[in-house]
Amino acid sequence: MDLGNERIPAVGGDRKMAVPDPIGRDYLLLALRLGELLPGLVEAYFGPGGW
């Protein structure tokens, strides 16, 4: 499985980033959801805007 060629828009600019693998995506979404419950957990996020 080669995900390195697929690119998606990043938040806050014109840059594109590689699509994360499914496990990385789930881990990232978990951290972002925890950040909603625990203020200060996530200081910044630079990734796909739809998450």
N, C-alpha and C positions, 0 to 999 in steps of 0.2 A: 504494500500500500504506500504510494508516494503522494503525500499531501503537500510537499514542498513547492509545487508549481502553482497551486491555487492560492490566490490572494484576495483579501477582503479589505474594505475601507476601515481605517482606524479612527478613533474618536478625536475630534479637535484638529483636523487638518486634512491635507491632501495625500497623506502617506497610505500605503497599503501594507498589510501584514499577512504573514502566512496563517492559514487556517490551522488551529490547534487540533491535535489528535483527540479522540473521544474522551479518553481518561483525563487529559489535561483540561479539556473544556468543562467536564463535570467538576473537577477540582476548583477551577476558576469560578464557576457559578456558585459553588458552595461558599467560597470565600466572600464573594460579593453579597450573597444572601446573609451570611453572618455579619457582614459589615453594616447591613441595615438594622440589625438587632443590637450590635455593640458599637456605638459611636467611637470613631478613632481607629478602628481595626484596619480599615482600608483608607490610606491617606491619599492615594491617587490611583487612577486607572487609565491606562492608555491601551485601548483595544477596540474590538467591534462595538459599535454604538448600540446595536440591538440587544445587548445583554444587559 
